[in-house]
Amino acid sequence: MSSGAKVARARAVTLIGLDAHAITVEAEVTQGLPGFSVLGASGSAGREAADRVRAALAAAGCPVGARKVLTSLAPAELPKVGARFDLALAVAVLARLEVLPPAALEGVVLLGELALDGAVRSVPGVLPSLAALESGDRLLVADDDAAEAAVSGGSAEIVPISDLGEAVAVLRGRSTPRRAPEPTAIVPPPVPDLADVQGQHEARRALEVAAAGGHHLLFVGPPGCGKSMLAERLPGLLPSLDADAALQLAAIRSVAGLLDPGRAAVLDTRPPFRAPHHGTTQAALLGGGSGIARPGEVSLAHRGALLVDELLEWPRRLLDGLREPLQEGVVRVARSRATVRYPAAFQLIAATNPCPCGSADGCRCSVQDLQRYRQRLSGPLVDRLDLAPAVRRLAADDVLTDHPAERSAEVAERVAAARRTAEERSATANADAPIALLRASCGTGARQGLAQAVDAGVLTGRGHDRALRVARTLADLDGRDRMDRADVDEALGHRLALLAVEGADR
Ligand SMILES: [Zn+2]
């Protein structure tokens, strides 16, 4: 060790939600009391990293022995959790010990966990971490993470590394860096098709309207009538995600640890569909967990659909948790050192039995049963739903018909046309459009219909706007510039159905 090199530095990246922040890893080695410490890591992450890095250095033939090794992750105020800094820590120590020349780490960023034998392991969130890289940087990652990093298509050179020894060889220029695998297309499983759904005209129509306008929907019907079967066909009606949205969704999946390690996939442009169970935890639904704040189901459904099946079985606190993402398109997860935000702009598809007994041929529930059941539905959540079609048990006519049901591809064409119209008008789907812009295209009949509903007390202020948005989508699907009375009446039918589900006890 020469006295010239004091502190060695390596670069890494931390994530707060999907936001990447550059981290400087510093290493100092002295002759003090032997030990290995990591400053600036969150919780027990530093102590665990120290043990792994120390073992990996020994396995790679560079034991730190009876020296005092002090490392630090800066800036100190940013949260740093997980094992993603291991590789940078080890390399900074090696630079301090002059196993690596200082110039070897210029323009190099390292992300990877170290096994005790020196192997480099995959870490979550590599894809969004690339945002903290500078042009021309070289990123060293685990073999399993190289394909994911290459998906971003950025200017960084991605170098897969199998173990600490290979990292040293590459950084010293003694080994030719391997190249990340080329992204290859994965053939996705087919999306369920509406052609499989016989009958259910009202529900099919509402699903098409939901897809065209980005509206939230509640299926009401007895058990086993096909509510979830209908719901899972929504993504097949939605347009493919654009590149930005697909990349954002891949970043969410990356942090959640849901991208297949080692699989070099091109970006998945299919809108996601998630169907959590009512027994799920708050962390699994909204995000959280120990260590890294993992994105929840609401974020994994970003730009796609979230099915809340058996709505009235869901605990009230979980339903209340959906209000923020439904309102703002993001979810905030409180952590000890920072609040993490994840995108969560999903379309809600809820489904419920009309009552606890769920009987199609005559309800046997008492008035009290019904009241208790409906009280579980939070009023503010119903206020955010737009469509409430009835789903019925199949009639013999539906099953015996020779007339084939329409395929998803045909419905998706009408949906795409209506979405184009909406985007030309307001640069967004009708569910998110400025309300004044939509009001301007009300015909006289439509205006009267809405006014009468407000006067009759059927519509609250928010309900009025929601009905207007649905009416606009109905006119768009029909290729009309002006909304007319029939559009408003159909939209109002859904609001009345929602009020009925909610019951009179609100
Ligand atoms: Zn009943």
Residues whose N, C-alpha, C, O or C-beta is under 5 A from the ligand:
A	BS01	ZN	C355 P356 C357 G358 S359 C363 R364 C365
